[in-house]
Amino acid sequence: MASSDYSEKVKGGPNNAAQYYSPFNSHYQTQPHPQYNPPHHHGHHAGPAHLHPGVPSSPHMHGPPPSHSCNNLTPSVLPTGPSPPLNSEERIRQRSWYKKCRKTEEGNYYRQPPRRNKNNKTNNNSVNISVNGDIHHQNNMANTPTAASTTENGAELEVERKFFQQMSNIPEPKVKEVEPRSASLIMAPPDFDQSEFEMSTVHVELQLSEKGRDKYRTVYSGPFQEITLKNLKPATEYSLRACSRFEELKGSMTEPVVFKTLCCVPDQPQHPKLANKTKNSLLLKWNAACENGSKISTYSLEYDKGLNNGEFYEVYSGLVKQHRVNYLQAGTKYTFRLAAINSIGKSLFSELTSYCTSGTVPPQPDPPTIATSQINSLNLSWLKRQSDETFTLQMEDETTGHGFLVVYNGPNCSYKVPNLQRNTDYRFRLSAKNEEGPSKWSEIVTYQTLPGPPGIPSKVQVKGKIHAHHFKVTWDPPKDTGGTKVFNYHVEMDDGEGFRNIYNGAELECSCDGLIPGGTYNVHVACSGPGGKSDFSDSISVTTPAVIPGQSQPPKLQGKPKATSLHLRWGPPVTDGGSPITEYIVQMVSPDNTTREVYKGRDTDCVVAGLLPGRPYLFQVKCSNKIGAGPWSESCEVVSGPGVPDAPKCPTVNWKSPHCIQLSWEKPVNNGATITDYRLEWQQKTNLDFTQLYVGPQRKYEIKNLLPATNYSFKVSAINSAGAGPFSSVCRCQTQPSSPAAVVHCKVQTTATDALLKWEEPHNNGSEILSYNIDTGDKQLINITDATEYRLEHLSPDTVYRIRIQAVNAIGPGAFSFAIKVITKSLPPAPPSLECVSAAPNSLKLKWGDGRNPDLIQYQLEINRDDKHFQTVYYGSAHAYKVNRLSELTSYDFRIFAINDAGCGEYSNLYKFSTTKAPPPPLRAPKVSEITVNSCQVEWQGCKSMGADSVIYQLQILCITRGEHEYKSVYRGTETSFSIQNLTPKCDYQIRVSAIRICADGLPDVPGSYSSGNLFSTLAPEPVKPVESRPPSMMKLAKPKALTDQQISLLLLIGFGVLAIVVTWLTQYILSGEG
């Protein structure tokens, strides 16, 4: 589809439609006119970049045909008299158009009416359009003899003439809505004879012209639909005309339709231009803006007063297209914008433009300051004043003798001078410049670059003998000093934990002290100056000589000493002298000052045996390496272990209460070690083992929380540093009796007005239980004998009670039990009311209650079928039930009652409900025969009478071709056949029939369900044969056309649909009969 800047496809209105853009864009899909079927579209692709889309680049042509095409015909050039002789090419082309436009073959028409192609698929006749505009027609039928082809020229010319007349009968474009820059219009298609011509491929071509220009240009070519023209000029008169086209063929143009776009605000003006300026004024001029149909009344000029803060103020308002802005500051930048105003409104402001007033030469600037100084560059900066625009920076290098040279010229306020020599002085000066000229040079300043870092010193060398704890190193200065003197040398040493600094100074040697004998050290050196620090030199590795090991650590006691032995452990010496330890020697001094060696070996622990209990001993240790033995360690004094104490005497008992006793015992012999603790154990039952009860230094212990009237056993042992001694003899005692324990196990059985309590007898704690107290929340307790159950009567229904029970013996009342929560049951519920929500011939649907059942109430519904006794038909918690298997037109009695935890409620009142009459059974689809142009004969199979009631039939018809949605009744009576008249030729119809039960007892009629629909089509009228001037022998009858695949598929689909409906109806009928 060819399109342009002025056309747009509308979806719901002119402002919401997708635009048809420039004709240089690719094709876009369009939607058909809502009154017609969608046209047949083929896939289109844009042509090459150098071709206009309006020029066809493929067989599917949109837009005007090429210049060499001969098919651009209009009704004004069609022949009205006898056709002139045609050459072979024109004859072939006309025959192709004839076969493409006709819906029927040569000869007689088909009996069935032709259908429109709704799936946008091509017919059996395929059309190929070549680039040169020739049309080739391929027919699937057998080739027609040449003699017969020559006899058809008159019929073909008649069809072409009729086709062009209908193409030219196109309504004028109807302008729907006009705006300043757009217009919405509706294009209706021509009135075609749908029985003869396909209009799915007939498009419309729309042409537009401005007033005063006779040249029309195509702005849209595509399907008939609502179109919106965009990008129109305001207040401009346009002419529209249209024609219909079928590929290369065009109909005649309609009469031009004239419309005028509305006025609007002026276009955005151009920014004002500077004509002249002084120190205190600016003269601005501007061009006139486009008025868009309404004369400009005012120009509004605004400026920002030189504040540059985004706020604008009006400085001029008038019709003159220039203005001088006075009273401005010299050398100041001002920003301006312009807008045009007419009777419609105010236009957009122009783009912002800035101009400066004239000023004076800048004053002498301050000299540049240095921001950072580096080895080969200097970063200089300076201040920028309001009168300064650009700067010139000059530098003088005294070593070259060239004087001051320009190193920078620009508007920036800083500059990095590169490629300088290290540790060198440079002189600088600065000048500012604006439109009036340059300023004086600033004062000269001198800045110096930094020196560079020095080079790497020579490799470190050892000076003199290497000692066990120190050695000396020396080095040479670097060849490159970085342009200045080396101030310091930095020596670092690595002892295995990373390099650390050991010397900083100007000397060329240093001493490495505090070393470990036998250690390996790496040493390197670096130097530094004003320019930085150099890298470190290569490292030198030095190993110190080994010595005898140092003093060993004193031995320590490992664990507790025993009576005759002990375990010693010691650690390695602080230093091994640079050589691994080979052995350790342990020496013991006895209480009689005799000395002996008790261990010699490489381990760091030993066990010393043969000791006397409770005696003090001294121990020392020393170690040896390959150089020799080190000194003795400090002495460690250890006392040998004592013996365990004797068993204490039997503990004595002091009773304090039924739940508490106090035990005490005497101190036994300690056997050489102070008794530190006592261990008390007890036995709660004779079949259990003794367990620990107390460990501590006290000789008495108070035991609490004991059970009354219970036997307990106790024993005690003493503990010292040697261990625990034997236990004493067992002490057995019994606690005093007490009040009963609290009642624990209690069961409750409740009804609506009473509750039965049952409990187990608690422990009597040594005294028999005499009675029980029951607390129900009242002030007065209920006292009963030693029975273990009690019934509480006269309680309120659905009420919560909290009950406690207390046992009593000769000692006194025991503790109350935990509060028991007792909830009495509710009274049985009242029966609900019944109602019938739907009645059928064989069933009744009943409903009761309000649909909510939070208390889970059960319902029992009963029916009286034979006036003798009731039968239960439903039991459950639902609120509705459908009673099936009932007799037709019969009354039944129902009753219901509710059930909950409290029991069964009372029966409701009797409710009487009746079933209805049964409708007639569904009929089979009626049969259609004797179909003519406007009538048909319909027959159907009747049904038997239903008792005393008679049955009539109702026949309905629906016209599918006219798009009807409701059936119309054409017959009502007792007959099983009917002849339908006055039908429309060549239309599709659907008929159905139903049976109606006529009640003899005066009740309303009972209609049955309709049968499935039966489709049929009336015949088309016999075509009027054209008057032929040829001999009758040349006439040829057309062969019957076989059904297409699409028609066969439609018939199969209808058959399967009818079969599915019949099976569904039979299934429902069988199920309803069983129910």
URGI-V602480 format. One record per backbone hydrogen bond with DSSP energy under -1.0 kcal/mol. CO is the residue of the C=O (numbers start at 1). NH is the residue of the N-H. E is the energy in kcal/mol with one decimal. If there is no record, write none. Layout:
# URGI-V602480
{{CO NH E} {CO NH E}}
This chain:
# URGI-V602480
{{2 221 -1.7} {4 7 -1.1} {7 20 -2.5} {8 228 -3.1} {18 9 -2.1} {22 25 -2.2} {33 36 -2.0} {48 51 -1.9} {52 55 -2.1} {66 69 -1.9} {71 73 -2.3} {74 77 -1.6} {75 78 -1.1} {87 91 -2.2} {88 92 -2.2} {89 93 -2.1} {90 94 -2.8} {91 95 -2.4} {92 96 -1.9} {93 97 -2.3} {94 98 -2.6} {95 99 -2.2} {96 100 -2.0} {97 101 -2.4} {98 102 -1.8} {111 1020 -1.6} {116 118 -1.1} {126 138 -1.3} {128 136 -1.7} {130 133 -1.5} {134 130 -1.8} {136 128 -1.3} {145 149 -1.8} {146 150 -2.0} {149 152 -1.4} {152 156 -2.4} {153 157 -2.5} {154 158 -1.8} {155 159 -2.0} {156 160 -2.6} {157 161 -2.4} {158 162 -2.1} {159 163 -2.6} {160 164 -2.5} {161 165 -2.2} {162 166 -1.9} {163 167 -2.2} {164 168 -2.1} {168 170 -1.8} {174 186 -2.4} {177 184 -3.2} {181 232 -2.3} {182 179 -3.2} {183 229 -3.5} {184 176 -3.3} {184 177 -1.6} {185 227 -2.7} {186 174 -2.0} {190 192 -1.1} {192 194 -1.1} {193 196 -1.6} {193 197 -2.2} {199 202 -1.1} {203 245 -2.6} {204 222 -2.1} {205 243 -1.8} {206 219 -2.3} {206 220 -1.4} {207 241 -1.9} {208 217 -2.1} {209 239 -3.2} {210 213 -1.8} {217 208 -2.6} {219 4 -1.1} {220 206 -2.9} {222 204 -3.1} {225 187 -1.1} {226 10 -1.6} {227 185 -3.1} {229 183 -1.8} {236 261 -2.3} {237 211 -2.2} {238 259 -2.2} {239 209 -2.0} {240 257 -3.1} {241 207 -2.8} {242 254 -2.3} {243 205 -3.1} {244 251 -3.3} {245 203 -2.5} {246 249 -2.2} {249 246 -2.7} {257 240 -2.3} {259 238 -3.3} {262 235 -1.4} {273 285 -2.6} {276 283 -3.3} {278 358 -2.1} {280 328 -2.5} {281 278 -2.7} {282 325 -3.2} {283 275 -3.3} {283 276 -1.3} {284 323 -2.5} {285 273 -3.6} {290 267 -1.8} {292 264 -1.8} {298 341 -2.5} {299 318 -1.7} {300 339 -1.9} {301 315 -3.2} {301 316 -1.6} {302 337 -1.9} {303 313 -2.9} {304 307 -2.1} {313 303 -2.4} {316 301 -2.7} {318 299 -2.8} {321 286 -2.1} {323 284 -2.8} {325 282 -1.7} {332 357 -1.9} {334 355 -2.5} {335 304 -1.3} {336 353 -1.9} {337 302 -2.5} {338 350 -2.6} {339 300 -3.1} {340 347 -3.0} {341 297 -2.6} {341 298 -1.7} {345 342 -2.4} {353 336 -3.2} {355 334 -3.3} {358 331 -1.3} {369 381 -2.6} {372 379 -2.7} {374 450 -1.9} {376 420 -2.7} {377 374 -2.4} {378 417 -2.9} {379 371 -3.6} {380 415 -2.5} {381 369 -2.9} {385 388 -1.2} {390 433 -2.3} {391 410 -1.9} {392 431 -1.9} {393 407 -2.9} {393 408 -1.6} {394 429 -1.7} {395 405 -2.7} {396 427 -2.1} {397 400 -1.5} {397 401 -1.3} {405 395 -2.7} {408 393 -2.6} {410 391 -2.5} {413 382 -2.3} {415 380 -2.8} {417 378 -1.5} {424 449 -2.2} {426 447 -2.8} {427 396 -2.6} {428 445 -2.2} {429 394 -2.4} {430 442 -2.3} {431 392 -2.7} {432 439 -3.1} {433 389 -2.2} {433 390 -2.4} {437 434 -1.7} {445 428 -2.9} {447 426 -2.8} {450 423 -1.1} {461 474 -2.6} {469 515 -2.5} {470 467 -2.1} {471 512 -3.4} {472 463 -3.0} {473 510 -2.0} {474 461 -2.6} {476 458 -1.6} {480 455 -4.0} {482 452 -1.4} {488 528 -2.2} {489 505 -1.8} {490 526 -2.0} {491 502 -2.8} {491 503 -1.4} {492 524 -1.9} {493 500 -1.9} {494 522 -1.9} {500 493 -2.6} {503 491 -2.4} {505 489 -3.0} {508 475 -2.0} {510 473 -2.5} {512 471 -1.3} {516 519 -1.7} {519 544 -2.4} {521 542 -3.2} {522 494 -2.9} {523 540 -2.4} {524 492 -2.5} {525 537 -2.6} {526 490 -3.9} {527 534 -3.0} {528 487 -1.7} {528 488 -1.7} {529 532 -1.4} {532 529 -2.5} {540 523 -2.4} {542 521 -3.4} {556 569 -2.4} {562 641 -3.1} {564 611 -2.7} {565 562 -2.7} {566 608 -2.6} {567 558 -3.7} {568 606 -2.1} {569 556 -3.1} {575 550 -2.5} {576 579 -1.1} {577 547 -3.3} {583 624 -1.8} {584 601 -2.4} {585 622 -1.8} {586 598 -1.8} {586 599 -1.3} {587 620 -2.3} {588 596 -2.2} {589 618 -2.2} {590 593 -2.1} {594 590 -2.8} {596 588 -3.0} {599 586 -2.6} {601 584 -4.1} {604 570 -2.6} {606 568 -2.8} {608 566 -2.0} {612 615 -1.1} {615 640 -2.4} {617 638 -2.8} {618 589 -3.1} {619 636 -1.9} {620 587 -2.8} {621 633 -1.9} {622 585 -2.6} {623 630 -3.1} {624 582 -3.1} {624 583 -1.0} {628 625 -2.3} {636 619 -1.7} {638 617 -2.5} {652 664 -1.6} {654 662 -2.4} {657 660 -1.2} {659 706 -2.2} {660 656 -1.9} {660 657 -2.2} {661 703 -2.9} {662 654 -2.0} {663 701 -2.6} {664 652 -2.6} {669 646 -2.3} {671 643 -1.7} {677 719 -2.6} {678 696 -1.8} {679 717 -1.8} {680 693 -3.6} {680 694 -2.0} {681 715 -2.0} {682 691 -2.4} {683 713 -1.8} {685 688 -1.5} {691 682 -2.4} {694 680 -3.3} {696 678 -2.5} {699 665 -2.2} {701 663 -2.8} {703 661 -1.9} {710 735 -2.2} {712 733 -2.4} {713 683 -2.5} {714 731 -3.0} {715 681 -2.8} {716 728 -2.5} {717 679 -2.8} {718 725 -3.5} {719 676 -2.2} {719 677 -1.7} {720 723 -1.1} {723 720 -2.3} {731 714 -2.4} {733 712 -2.9} {736 709 -1.1} {745 760 -1.9} {747 758 -2.5} {749 756 -3.3} {751 825 -1.6} {753 795 -4.0} {754 751 -2.6} {755 792 -3.4} {756 749 -2.0} {757 790 -2.3} {758 747 -3.5} {763 741 -2.7} {764 767 -1.3} {765 738 -2.6} {771 808 -2.5} {772 784 -2.5} {773 806 -2.6} {774 782 -2.8} {775 804 -2.1} {782 774 -3.0} {784 772 -2.1} {788 759 -2.4} {790 757 -3.6} {792 755 -2.3} {799 824 -2.4} {801 822 -3.5} {803 820 -3.2} {804 775 -3.1} {805 817 -1.9} {806 773 -3.1} {807 814 -3.6} {808 770 -3.1} {808 771 -1.6} {812 809 -1.7} {820 803 -2.4} {822 801 -3.4} {825 798 -1.4} {835 847 -2.7} {838 845 -2.8} {842 886 -2.2} {843 840 -2.7} {844 883 -3.3} {845 837 -2.2} {845 838 -1.2} {846 881 -2.2} {847 835 -1.7} {853 856 -1.3} {858 899 -2.9} {859 876 -2.1} {860 897 -1.4} {861 873 -2.7} {861 874 -1.5} {862 895 -1.9} {863 871 -2.8} {864 893 -1.0} {871 863 -2.6} {874 861 -2.5} {876 859 -3.3} {879 848 -2.5} {881 846 -2.9} {883 844 -2.0} {890 915 -2.1} {892 913 -2.2} {893 864 -2.3} {894 911 -2.6} {895 862 -2.7} {896 908 -1.9} {897 860 -2.3} {898 905 -3.4} {899 858 -2.8} {900 903 -1.4} {903 900 -2.1} {911 894 -2.8} {913 892 -2.8} {916 889 -1.1} {927 939 -2.4} {929 937 -3.3} {932 1019 -1.7} {934 983 -3.2} {935 932 -3.0} {936 980 -2.2} {937 929 -2.9} {938 978 -2.7} {939 927 -3.2} {946 949 -1.7} {949 946 -1.1} {950 998 -2.9} {952 996 -2.9} {953 973 -2.5} {954 994 -1.7} {955 970 -2.7} {955 971 -1.4} {956 992 -1.9} {957 968 -2.7} {958 990 -2.2} {959 964 -1.7} {960 963 -1.4} {968 957 -2.5} {971 955 -2.5} {973 953 -4.0} {976 940 -2.4} {978 938 -3.1} {980 936 -1.8} {987 1018 -2.2} {988 960 -2.1} {988 961 -1.2} {989 1016 -2.3} {990 958 -2.2} {991 1014 -2.2} {992 956 -2.5} {993 1011 -2.4} {994 954 -2.5} {995 1008 -3.0} {996 952 -2.3} {997 1006 -2.4} {998 950 -1.1} {1006 997 -2.9} {1014 991 -2.0} {1016 989 -3.4} {1019 986 -1.3} {1031 1034 -1.8} {1032 1035 -1.4} {1044 1048 -2.2} {1045 1049 -2.4} {1046 1050 -2.1} {1047 1051 -2.2} {1048 1052 -2.4} {1049 1053 -2.3} {1050 1054 -2.2} {1051 1055 -2.2} {1052 1056 -2.5} {1053 1057 -2.1} {1054 1058 -2.3} {1055 1059 -2.3} {1056 1060 -2.3} {1057 1061 -2.0} {1058 1062 -2.2} {1059 1063 -2.3} {1060 1064 -2.2} {1061 1065 -2.4} {1062 1066 -2.4} {1063 1067 -2.2} {1064 1068 -2.3} {1065 1069 -2.5} {1066 1070 -2.4} {1067 1071 -2.5} {1068 1072 -2.6} {1069 1073 -1.8} {1070 1074 -2.0} {1071 1075 -2.3} {1075 885 -1.8}}
